Amino acid sequence: MTPSITDARSTADSLIERFQARHGARPRIFRAPGRLNLIGEHTDYNDGFVMPAAIDFSTWIATSPRSDRVLHAYAEQFTEAISLSIDDLAGAPRKHWGDFVRGVAAVLQQEGCDLSGANLVIHGEVPLGAGLSSSAALEVSVALALLSASNSPLPLLEIVKLCQRAEHEYVGTRCGIMDQFIAAFGISGHALLLDCRSLDYELLPLSSEVRLLVCNSMVKHEHAAGEYNRRRSDCEAGVQALKQNLPNIRALRDVSIKELEEFKDVLPPVVYQRCRHVVSENQRVREAGKALQSGDLVHFGALMYQSHASLRNDYDVSCQEVDLLVELASACDGVYGARMTGGGFGGCTISLVRADAADRVQNQIVELYRRKTGRAPEIYVCTAAQGAEEW
Protein backbone atom coordinates (compact mmCIF):
# COMPACT_ATOMS: atom_id res chain seq x y z
CA MET A 1 0.00 0.00 0.00
CA THR A 2 1.08 3.57 -0.65
CA PRO A 3 1.27 5.76 2.48
CA SER A 4 -1.08 8.76 2.48
CA ILE A 5 -0.79 12.23 4.00
CA THR A 6 -3.01 10.99 6.82
CA ASP A 7 -0.64 8.06 7.38
CA ALA A 8 2.29 10.48 7.51
CA ARG A 9 0.58 12.70 10.08
CA SER A 10 -0.20 9.64 12.17
CA THR A 11 3.42 8.46 11.87
CA ALA A 12 4.73 11.84 13.04
CA ASP A 13 2.28 12.08 15.95
CA SER A 14 3.05 8.55 17.11
CA LEU A 15 6.80 9.21 16.90
CA ILE A 16 6.39 12.37 19.00
CA GLU A 17 4.58 10.34 21.69
CA ARG A 18 7.26 7.65 21.78
CA PHE A 19 10.03 10.24 21.91
CA GLN A 20 8.36 12.07 24.80
CA ALA A 21 7.98 8.82 26.69
CA ARG A 22 11.68 8.03 26.21
CA HIS A 23 13.23 11.49 26.68
CA GLY A 24 10.61 13.66 28.39
CA ALA A 25 10.81 16.47 25.81
CA ARG A 26 8.80 17.46 22.75
CA PRO A 27 10.94 16.86 19.66
CA ARG A 28 11.22 18.36 16.23
CA ILE A 29 10.45 15.90 13.45
CA PHE A 30 12.34 15.45 10.18
CA ARG A 31 11.85 12.99 7.35
CA ALA A 32 13.73 12.06 4.20
CA PRO A 33 12.38 9.64 1.59
CA GLY A 34 13.77 6.57 -0.04
CA ARG A 35 14.06 6.59 -3.78
CA LEU A 36 13.74 4.51 -6.85
CA ASN A 37 15.50 5.10 -10.10
CA LEU A 38 13.36 4.89 -13.20
CA ILE A 39 16.37 4.54 -15.47
CA GLY A 40 20.08 5.32 -15.33
CA GLU A 41 21.77 2.68 -13.18
CA HIS A 42 25.47 2.83 -12.22
CA THR A 43 25.85 6.04 -14.20
CA ASP A 44 25.88 8.45 -11.25
CA TYR A 45 29.44 7.72 -10.11
CA ASN A 46 30.53 8.05 -13.74
CA ASP A 47 29.41 11.71 -13.88
CA GLY A 48 26.45 10.58 -15.95
CA PHE A 49 22.67 10.97 -16.10
CA VAL A 50 20.04 9.40 -13.86
CA MET A 51 16.27 9.65 -13.49
CA PRO A 52 15.27 9.07 -9.86
CA ALA A 53 12.06 9.83 -8.02
CA ALA A 54 11.55 10.09 -4.27
CA ILE A 55 9.03 7.56 -2.95
CA ASP A 56 6.43 7.78 -0.23
CA PHE A 57 8.38 5.65 2.25
CA SER A 58 10.63 7.67 4.55
CA THR A 59 13.07 7.62 7.42
CA TRP A 60 11.67 9.75 10.24
CA ILE A 61 13.73 11.24 13.05
CA ALA A 62 12.56 12.89 16.24
CA THR A 63 15.22 15.01 17.92
CA SER A 64 15.85 17.34 20.82
CA PRO A 65 19.10 18.88 22.08
CA ARG A 66 21.11 17.58 25.04
CA SER A 67 23.18 19.58 27.50
CA ASP A 68 26.28 17.37 27.02
CA ARG A 69 28.33 16.43 23.93
CA VAL A 70 26.71 13.06 23.39
CA LEU A 71 24.61 11.82 20.51
CA HIS A 72 22.14 9.26 21.75
CA ALA A 73 20.35 7.49 18.90
CA TYR A 74 17.69 4.82 19.16
CA ALA A 75 16.75 2.89 16.01
CA GLU A 76 13.26 1.45 16.34
CA GLN A 77 13.81 -1.01 13.48
CA PHE A 78 16.59 -2.69 15.45
CA THR A 79 15.34 -1.91 18.98
CA GLU A 80 18.89 -0.76 19.65
CA ALA A 81 20.44 2.41 21.05
CA ILE A 82 23.94 3.85 20.66
CA SER A 83 25.73 6.71 22.39
CA LEU A 84 28.49 8.61 20.61
CA SER A 85 30.77 11.34 21.89
CA ILE A 86 30.90 14.24 19.47
CA ASP A 87 34.59 14.51 20.34
CA ASP A 88 35.36 10.88 19.40
CA LEU A 89 33.79 10.07 16.04
CA ALA A 90 36.82 8.77 14.13
CA GLY A 91 37.23 5.18 13.04
CA ALA A 92 36.83 2.73 10.20
CA PRO A 93 33.44 1.37 9.10
CA ARG A 94 31.97 -0.98 11.70
CA LYS A 95 29.26 -2.55 9.51
CA HIS A 96 26.59 -1.21 11.84
CA TRP A 97 23.71 1.21 11.36
CA GLY A 98 25.46 3.56 13.76
CA ASP A 99 28.10 4.21 11.09
CA PHE A 100 25.58 6.42 9.27
CA VAL A 101 24.91 8.54 12.35
CA ARG A 102 28.58 8.69 13.30
CA GLY A 103 29.64 9.50 9.73
CA VAL A 104 27.15 12.30 9.21
CA ALA A 105 28.06 13.85 12.55
CA ALA A 106 31.77 13.56 11.77
CA VAL A 107 31.62 15.24 8.35
CA LEU A 108 29.42 18.03 9.70
CA GLN A 109 32.02 18.63 12.40
CA GLN A 110 34.80 18.59 9.81
CA GLU A 111 32.88 21.15 7.79
CA GLY A 112 32.94 23.51 10.77
CA CYS A 113 29.47 22.94 12.17
CA ASP A 114 29.50 23.33 15.93
CA LEU A 115 27.36 20.34 16.82
CA SER A 116 25.77 20.01 20.21
CA GLY A 117 24.55 16.83 21.85
CA ALA A 118 21.23 15.45 20.72
CA ASN A 119 18.73 12.69 21.36
CA LEU A 120 17.49 10.95 18.23
CA VAL A 121 14.73 8.42 17.77
CA ILE A 122 14.80 6.90 14.28
CA HIS A 123 11.75 5.35 12.65
CA GLY A 124 12.44 3.73 9.30
CA GLU A 125 9.80 2.87 6.69
CA VAL A 126 12.16 2.34 3.74
CA PRO A 127 12.69 -1.41 3.23
CA LEU A 128 16.26 -2.39 4.11
CA GLY A 129 18.49 -4.06 1.54
CA ALA A 130 15.95 -3.57 -1.23
CA GLY A 131 17.80 -1.05 -3.39
CA LEU A 132 15.51 1.81 -2.33
CA SER A 133 18.28 3.75 -0.60
CA SER A 134 17.34 3.50 3.03
CA SER A 135 20.94 4.62 3.66
CA ALA A 136 20.58 8.03 1.99
CA ALA A 137 17.20 8.56 3.67
CA LEU A 138 18.87 7.95 7.02
CA GLU A 139 21.87 10.17 6.25
CA VAL A 140 19.83 13.15 5.09
CA SER A 141 17.34 12.94 7.94
CA VAL A 142 20.16 12.60 10.49
CA ALA A 143 21.91 15.64 9.02
CA LEU A 144 18.76 17.77 9.21
CA ALA A 145 18.12 16.63 12.78
CA LEU A 146 21.66 17.30 14.01
CA LEU A 147 21.82 20.70 12.34
CA SER A 148 18.48 21.58 13.89
CA ALA A 149 19.53 20.51 17.40
CA SER A 150 22.70 22.57 17.02
CA ASN A 151 21.03 25.57 15.37
CA SER A 152 23.60 25.31 12.55
CA PRO A 153 21.80 25.64 9.20
CA LEU A 154 23.50 24.61 5.95
CA PRO A 155 22.34 24.91 2.32
CA LEU A 156 20.54 21.76 1.20
CA LEU A 157 23.02 21.03 -1.59
CA GLU A 158 25.89 21.19 0.90
CA ILE A 159 24.05 18.70 3.11
CA VAL A 160 23.69 16.37 0.11
CA LYS A 161 27.43 16.46 -0.63
CA LEU A 162 28.37 15.93 3.01
CA CYS A 163 26.04 12.94 3.34
CA GLN A 164 27.64 11.35 0.28
CA ARG A 165 31.05 11.92 1.87
CA ALA A 166 29.88 10.31 5.09
CA GLU A 167 28.88 7.17 3.21
CA HIS A 168 32.23 7.04 1.44
CA GLU A 169 34.38 7.57 4.51
CA TYR A 170 32.42 6.05 7.39
CA VAL A 171 30.28 3.37 5.75
CA GLY A 172 32.72 2.31 3.05
CA THR A 173 30.38 2.45 0.04
CA ARG A 174 31.67 4.59 -2.80
CA CYS A 175 28.21 5.70 -3.87
CA GLY A 176 27.40 8.37 -6.40
CA ILE A 177 25.42 11.43 -5.40
CA MET A 178 22.04 10.46 -6.84
CA ASP A 179 20.56 8.89 -3.69
CA GLN A 180 21.29 11.78 -1.36
CA PHE A 181 20.28 14.31 -4.02
CA ILE A 182 16.84 12.89 -4.67
CA ALA A 183 16.24 12.35 -0.94
CA ALA A 184 16.74 16.09 -0.52
CA PHE A 185 15.36 17.56 -3.75
CA GLY A 186 12.55 15.21 -4.77
CA ILE A 187 9.32 16.86 -5.98
CA SER A 188 5.91 15.28 -5.59
CA GLY A 189 4.49 13.99 -8.87
CA HIS A 190 7.81 14.25 -10.72
CA ALA A 191 10.96 12.38 -11.59
CA LEU A 192 14.23 14.28 -11.94
CA LEU A 193 16.60 13.97 -14.88
CA LEU A 194 19.79 14.72 -12.99
CA ASP A 195 23.21 15.54 -14.45
CA CYS A 196 25.49 14.03 -11.81
CA ARG A 197 28.41 16.24 -12.83
CA SER A 198 26.84 19.68 -12.81
CA LEU A 199 23.94 18.70 -10.49
CA ASP A 200 21.60 20.53 -12.85
CA TYR A 201 18.27 18.79 -13.15
CA GLU A 202 15.08 18.83 -15.18
CA LEU A 203 11.68 18.08 -13.66
CA LEU A 204 9.73 15.44 -15.57
CA PRO A 205 6.02 14.98 -14.81
CA LEU A 206 4.80 11.48 -13.98
CA SER A 207 1.25 10.97 -15.15
CA SER A 208 -1.35 10.40 -12.45
CA GLU A 209 -2.52 7.52 -14.66
CA VAL A 210 0.56 5.41 -13.84
CA ARG A 211 1.97 3.78 -10.72
CA LEU A 212 5.49 2.72 -9.84
CA LEU A 213 5.37 -0.92 -8.81
CA VAL A 214 8.40 -1.90 -6.74
CA CYS A 215 8.89 -5.65 -6.40
CA ASN A 216 11.30 -6.84 -3.72
CA SER A 217 12.83 -10.17 -4.71
CA MET A 218 13.56 -10.89 -1.02
CA VAL A 219 17.07 -11.81 -2.11
CA LYS A 220 20.22 -9.89 -1.22
CA HIS A 221 23.56 -11.45 -2.00
CA GLU A 222 26.23 -10.85 0.64
CA HIS A 223 28.93 -9.92 -1.88
CA ALA A 224 26.92 -6.95 -3.17
CA ALA A 225 28.97 -4.17 -1.54
CA GLY A 226 32.31 -5.56 -2.73
CA GLU A 227 31.01 -6.12 -6.25
CA TYR A 228 29.60 -2.59 -6.35
CA ASN A 229 33.01 -1.16 -5.52
CA ARG A 230 34.62 -3.47 -8.08
CA ARG A 231 32.31 -2.18 -10.82
CA ARG A 232 33.30 1.35 -9.95
CA SER A 233 36.98 0.43 -10.18
CA ASP A 234 36.37 -1.19 -13.58
CA CYS A 235 34.85 2.06 -14.84
CA GLU A 236 37.79 4.10 -13.55
CA ALA A 237 40.20 1.66 -15.23
CA GLY A 238 38.27 2.07 -18.46
CA VAL A 239 38.59 5.85 -18.34
CA GLN A 240 42.34 5.66 -17.75
CA ALA A 241 42.81 3.29 -20.69
CA LEU A 242 40.60 5.31 -23.04
CA LYS A 243 42.56 8.48 -22.21
CA GLN A 244 45.36 7.11 -24.39
CA ASN A 245 43.20 8.06 -27.37
CA LEU A 246 40.71 10.45 -25.76
CA PRO A 247 42.91 12.63 -23.54
CA ASN A 248 40.19 15.16 -22.72
CA ILE A 249 37.73 12.77 -21.09
CA ARG A 250 37.18 12.98 -17.33
CA ALA A 251 34.64 10.18 -16.92
CA LEU A 252 32.65 7.71 -19.00
CA ARG A 253 29.94 10.32 -19.44
CA ASP A 254 32.36 12.04 -21.88
CA VAL A 255 32.61 8.97 -24.13
CA SER A 256 30.20 8.29 -27.01
CA ILE A 257 29.21 4.82 -28.14
CA LYS A 258 31.06 5.43 -31.41
CA GLU A 259 34.27 6.35 -29.56
CA LEU A 260 33.99 3.37 -27.23
CA GLU A 261 33.65 1.00 -30.18
CA GLU A 262 36.52 2.67 -32.01
CA PHE A 263 38.95 2.26 -29.11
CA LYS A 264 37.63 -0.85 -27.38
CA ASP A 265 40.82 -2.80 -28.17
CA VAL A 266 42.65 -0.88 -25.41
CA LEU A 267 40.24 -2.30 -22.84
CA PRO A 268 40.18 -5.75 -21.24
CA PRO A 269 36.98 -7.54 -22.31
CA VAL A 270 35.24 -7.26 -18.93
CA VAL A 271 36.14 -3.57 -18.57
CA TYR A 272 34.81 -2.95 -22.09
CA GLN A 273 31.49 -4.55 -21.13
CA ARG A 274 31.22 -2.39 -18.01
CA CYS A 275 31.96 0.73 -20.04
CA ARG A 276 29.48 -0.25 -22.74
CA HIS A 277 26.71 -0.44 -20.18
CA VAL A 278 27.47 3.00 -18.73
CA VAL A 279 27.89 4.74 -22.09
CA SER A 280 24.73 3.22 -23.56
CA GLU A 281 22.77 3.81 -20.34
CA ASN A 282 23.56 7.52 -20.43
CA GLN A 283 22.13 7.65 -23.92
CA ARG A 284 19.01 5.76 -22.79
CA VAL A 285 18.41 8.18 -19.91
CA ARG A 286 18.43 11.21 -22.19
CA GLU A 287 16.15 9.45 -24.66
CA ALA A 288 13.84 8.42 -21.80
CA GLY A 289 13.64 12.03 -20.64
CA LYS A 290 12.30 13.06 -24.03
CA ALA A 291 9.83 10.18 -23.98
CA LEU A 292 8.50 11.11 -20.55
CA GLN A 293 8.26 14.79 -21.45
CA SER A 294 6.17 13.93 -24.49
CA GLY A 295 4.06 11.35 -22.65
CA ASP A 296 5.32 8.43 -24.74
CA LEU A 297 5.14 5.77 -22.04
CA VAL A 298 5.41 2.90 -24.51
CA HIS A 299 8.83 4.06 -25.68
CA PHE A 300 9.86 4.83 -22.11
CA GLY A 301 8.96 1.26 -21.14
CA ALA A 302 10.99 -0.17 -24.03
CA LEU A 303 14.01 1.76 -22.76
CA MET A 304 13.50 0.27 -19.28
CA TYR A 305 13.68 -3.24 -20.74
CA GLN A 306 16.84 -2.31 -22.67
CA SER A 307 18.37 -0.95 -19.49
CA HIS A 308 17.73 -4.19 -17.64
CA ALA A 309 19.25 -6.28 -20.42
CA SER A 310 22.38 -4.13 -20.30
CA LEU A 311 22.62 -4.40 -16.51
CA ARG A 312 22.21 -8.17 -16.74
CA ASN A 313 24.52 -8.86 -19.67
CA ASP A 314 27.18 -6.13 -19.64
CA TYR A 315 27.31 -4.92 -16.04
CA ASP A 316 26.52 -8.33 -14.55
CA VAL A 317 24.67 -6.99 -11.51
CA SER A 318 21.35 -8.79 -11.82
CA CYS A 319 20.49 -12.26 -10.55
CA GLN A 320 18.07 -15.05 -11.38
CA GLU A 321 15.30 -13.86 -9.06
CA VAL A 322 15.42 -10.26 -10.28
CA ASP A 323 15.46 -11.39 -13.91
CA LEU A 324 12.38 -13.49 -13.16
CA LEU A 325 10.51 -10.49 -11.72
CA VAL A 326 11.22 -8.48 -14.87
CA GLU A 327 10.09 -11.39 -17.03
CA LEU A 328 6.86 -11.81 -15.06
CA ALA A 329 6.08 -8.09 -15.24
CA SER A 330 6.70 -8.00 -18.98
CA ALA A 331 3.99 -10.65 -19.46
CA CYS A 332 1.33 -8.62 -17.62
CA ASP A 333 -1.15 -6.45 -19.47
CA GLY A 334 -0.88 -2.84 -18.32
CA VAL A 335 2.90 -2.87 -17.74
CA TYR A 336 4.84 -0.40 -19.91
CA GLY A 337 8.30 -1.52 -18.82
CA ALA A 338 10.32 -3.08 -16.01
CA ARG A 339 13.95 -3.25 -14.87
CA MET A 340 16.09 -3.83 -11.83
CA THR A 341 16.68 -0.77 -9.70
CA GLY A 342 19.43 -0.08 -7.19
CA GLY A 343 22.93 -1.51 -6.95
CA GLY A 344 21.92 -5.01 -7.91
CA PHE A 345 22.70 -8.59 -6.78
CA GLY A 346 19.16 -8.92 -5.49
CA GLY A 347 16.87 -6.23 -4.24
CA CYS A 348 14.08 -4.72 -6.29
CA THR A 349 12.66 -4.24 -9.72
CA ILE A 350 10.57 -1.27 -10.78
CA SER A 351 7.70 -1.53 -13.22
CA LEU A 352 5.82 1.35 -14.81
CA VAL A 353 2.19 0.26 -14.67
CA ARG A 354 -1.19 1.70 -15.64
CA ALA A 355 -2.91 2.80 -12.44
CA ASP A 356 -6.04 0.81 -13.23
CA ALA A 357 -3.96 -2.36 -13.66
CA ALA A 358 -1.71 -2.02 -10.59
CA ASP A 359 -3.65 -4.32 -8.26
CA ARG A 360 -4.09 -7.04 -10.85
CA VAL A 361 -0.42 -6.92 -11.89
CA GLN A 362 0.65 -7.02 -8.26
CA ASN A 363 -1.43 -10.13 -7.54
CA GLN A 364 -0.27 -11.87 -10.70
CA ILE A 365 3.43 -11.29 -9.97
CA VAL A 366 3.10 -12.42 -6.34
CA GLU A 367 1.41 -15.68 -7.32
CA LEU A 368 3.78 -16.57 -10.18
CA TYR A 369 6.94 -15.58 -8.28
CA ARG A 370 5.89 -17.66 -5.26
CA ARG A 371 5.11 -20.60 -7.53
CA LYS A 372 8.51 -20.46 -9.24
CA THR A 373 10.77 -19.60 -6.27
CA GLY A 374 8.94 -20.60 -3.13
CA ARG A 375 9.22 -17.01 -1.90
CA ALA A 376 6.56 -14.34 -1.70
CA PRO A 377 7.89 -10.99 -2.97
CA GLU A 378 7.06 -7.80 -1.16
CA ILE A 379 5.44 -5.31 -3.53
CA TYR A 380 5.11 -1.59 -2.88
CA VAL A 381 2.86 0.60 -5.01
CA CYS A 382 4.51 4.02 -5.09
CA THR A 383 4.01 7.48 -6.44
CA ALA A 384 6.65 10.17 -6.76
CA ALA A 385 6.89 11.96 -3.40
CA GLN A 386 8.34 15.09 -1.85
CA GLY A 387 11.95 15.28 -0.69
CA ALA A 388 13.30 15.90 2.81
CA GLU A 389 11.47 18.29 5.11
CA GLU A 390 10.68 19.19 8.65
CA TRP A 391 7.25 17.86 9.51
N, C-alpha and C positions, 0 to 999 in steps of 0.2 A: 504493500500500500504506500501511496505517496503522502508524506506528512502535510498537514494543512496549517494555515496561520493559527487556527484554534489550537492545533496540536502543539505548535511552537510556543504559544502563550502558556499553555499548560505545562510544557517542559520547563520553561523559565520559572514559573511560579513554584513548581515542585522543587526545583533546584535551590531556589531561594530558601524554602522551608528547611531542606536538608542541611544547607550551609549554616543557617541560623541555629539549628539544633547542635551542630558540631562545633561552631566557633562563637556563637553568641553575638553575632554582629550581622547587620543587613549588608549583603554584598552588592557589588556591581556585576552585571552579567554581560559576557561577550560570547559571540559564536562565530565560527568560521566553517564554511561548507567543505564537504568532499567534492570531488570532481570526476567527470568522465571526459574522455577525449574522443570526439566524434571521428576525427581522422588526423593523422600526423604523429605517428608513434616512433620514438627514438630519434626524432629530429631536433628536439629542443636543445640537447647538449651538443648539437652540431651547428648551432647558430641558425637553425632552420625555422620552418613554419609549422604551427600547430593549430588545432581548432577545438579547444576545450569548452566545456560549459560547467558551471557550478551546479551541484545537485542539492535537492532538498533533504539531505541528511547532513548533520553538522556535528562538530565538537563544541560543546558548551562549557564555559568556565565561569564559576562564581569566584569572586576575589574580594578580599579586604586587606588593608595594610596591617603589618605587625610593627611592634615597637623595637624589635631586635633586627639583626641582619640574617635572618633565616627565611628560607623559602620552604614552606610546608605544603606539599601537594598530595592530595588524595585522589586516586583514580578509581572511580566507581566500577568500571569494567573489570578491574582486577582486584577489587576490594583490598587495595594496598596503598599505604602512605609512605612518602619519603620526606626527609628533611635535609636540606642543603644549605651550607653556609655560603653566603654571597661572596665571601672572601676566599673560598676554597672550591672553585668550580673546574679546575684543570683536570685533565686525565683523558685517557684513551676511551673509545667506545666500550661500553659495558654490556651491550646487547640487552638493554632493559629500557622500558618506556621512559624511565627517568632521564635517559640521555637527551631526550627532546627538550625537557624542561631545563636541564642543566645547560645544554648547548645554547638554547635561546638566551638564557640569562647571561651566559658567558660572553656571547658576541655583543649583546647590548652593553654590557660593562666595557668591553674592549672599544666600543664605538664612543664611549664617553658618557653613557647614560648613568646617572647616579641612582642606581636601584636601591630601593628600601626593601625590608622584609615583607613577605606577603603570605597569606593563606590562600590556597587554591583548591577548589573542588572541581574535578574534571568529569564531565558526563559525555560519553562518546556514543554517537549514533552511527557513525560511518563504519561499515563492516571492515573488520581488520583482515589484512592479507588478501584483499579482493581486487587490488589494483584501482581503488577509488580514492587513493591518497588520503587516508586517515592521518598519515604523518604530517603532511602540509597543513591540514585542518588543525591539528594539535599545535604545530609550531606557530601558526599565525594567531590563533586564539590565545596561546600562552604569551606571545609578545604583546598583544593588546592589553591583556590583563596585567602584566608586570609593569608596562609603561603607565597604565592607569593608576596602579597602587603607588607608583613612585612619582606621579605627576610630572612625567618626562615625555611629552609628545614627540613623535617623529613622523615625517611624511610617510604615507602608506607605501610608496615605492621603495623607500629605504628599508622599511620593515620587511618587505618581500625579499630584498637582496640579503638582508641579515639572516632571515630564516633559512634561505638556501645555504648560506655559509655555515650555519649551525648544523645542518644535516650533513654537509661535507665533512666538517671537522670533528663533530662530536657523536655522530651516528655512524659515519663511515660509508654513506651512500653518495656517490658522486652524481647526484641528480641534476637535471636541467632546472630552469627557472619556471617552467610552465605551471607546476602544481601550486607553488606558493603564489604565483601571479593570479591565477584564476580564483584561488581561495580568497584573495583580497579584492579583486576587481570584477568579479562576476556580476552580470546584470540579468535580472529576472526576464525570462522569455527570449533570451539571446545566447548564441554561442559567440566566441571571440576568435577571429582569425588573428593570431598573435605572431609577430616577427620577433623571434627570440634573441636577435642581435640588437635591434634598435629599441625593442619593447613597445613599438607602435602597434596599435591593434585596430581592427575594424569590427564593428558590431554587426552580427548577422542574425536576422530574425528567425526564430524557430516557430513554425506554424502551430497554432493551437489545435490543429487537426492531427498532430502527430504526438507520439509518446516515445520516450527513450526507455527501452526495455533492457535492464542490466541483469544478466544471468550469471550467477556465481557458480562456477564449476565445482566448488567445494574441494578443490585440489590446489595445493601450493607446494611446489617442490623446494626442498631445503637449499638447493644450490642456487636459488634465484639471484640473491644479492651478488655473489661472486661472478655469476655469468653476466649480470647487468654490467658490472665494472669491466669485465673482459670485452664486452661489445664496445664499450666506450673506448677502450684502449685500441681495439681494432680500427675504429674510425680515425683515431688520432694517428695511428701508423699509416693509414691510407692517405691522409692529408700530407704527411711528411714525404711519402714516396711520390705522390703526384706533383709535389712542388718542384721536382726535378724538371718537369716540363711546363708546369703552371705556377711560376714563382710568386704570383700575386695573390694566390688563394690563402685565406685564413682558416677556412673550415669547409666542410663538405657542401654547405649551402652555396658556396661560390663555384661549384663544379656543375656543368651541364651534363645531361646524359650523353650527348655527342662527345664531349671531352673525356668522360669516363671511359667510353668504349674505345676512343682513339688511343688512350694511354694505359689501358688495363694490363698490358704485359709487364708493367713495372710493379704490379701488385701480386702478392700471393693469392691463390684462388679464393681462400676463405675471406680474406680482407676485401677482395674485389666484390664478393657477394654482399658483404656488409655495406660497402659503399653504394652498391647498386640499389639496395633497399632505400637508403637515406636519400640519395639523389632523386630516385623516382618518386618517393613519398612526398618530398617537397613539391614536386610538380603536381602530384595528386591533390595536395592540400589547396594549392592556389586554384586548381580547376574546380574543386569542390566548393570553394568560396563563391565562385561565379554561379555554380549550380544552385546553391542555397539562396543567393541573392535574387535569382530569377525564379525561384520556386520550383526548380526542376528536381524533384525528389527522386525520380527514377534514375537519373544520371548520378545524383549524389549517392544513391544506394549502390550502383554499379562500382563506383570508386571505392566504397567501403569494402566490397568483396575483393577488389584488386589489392587493396591495402593488406587485407588479411593474408592473401596468397603470398605476398611479398614478405610479410613478417614470418610466415611459416617456412617458406622455401629459401629465402635469401638471408634473413636475419636469424632464423632458427630459434625463435623465442616462444613458439606456440607449443602445444602438447596435444595428445590424443583427445582428451576430454574437451578442451577448448575448441579444437577443430570440429568435434561432434556437435557442440552447441551451435556453431556457425552453420553447419550443414542442416541441422534440424530447423533453425530459423529460416534458412533460405527456402525450405519446402513449404512454409506456411503462407497462406494467402494473407495479404495485408502487410507483409514485411517488405520494405524497400531495400534494405541492405543490412549486413551484419559483419562484425569483425571483432577480434580480440581488442581489449583496451587495457592500458597499464603496461607494466614492465614485462609481463609474460611469465612463462613457466607455470601456468595455472592461472587462477584468478578469474576474471570476468570477461564476458563478451558484451558488446552493446549492439542492439538492433534498433533501427529506425522503423517504427510501426505506426500504421494508421490508428488513431485514437479509438475508433469504433471496433477495432480488431484486437486491441491489447489484451483483454481478458482471455479471449479464445486462444490467441497465440501463446500466452503464458501457460495456460492449462495443457496445451498440446506439447509444448517443450518439456514441461515437468514430467508428464507421463512417459514420453518417449525416452528422455534422458534416464529416468529411473529404470525403465525396462532394459536399456542397453548397458548401464553402468552399475546398477544397484544402489546408486546414490540419488537423493532428491536435491536438485539445485535450488538455491535460494534465488528468487527473482524479485527485483525492485523496479517498480514502474515510476519513472522520474520525469520531472520537467526541469527546465533550466531555471535556476534559483539565483537569489541575490548573494553577493559576496559578503565578506566579514563585516560585522557591525556590533555596536553595543545595543543590547536589547532593552 
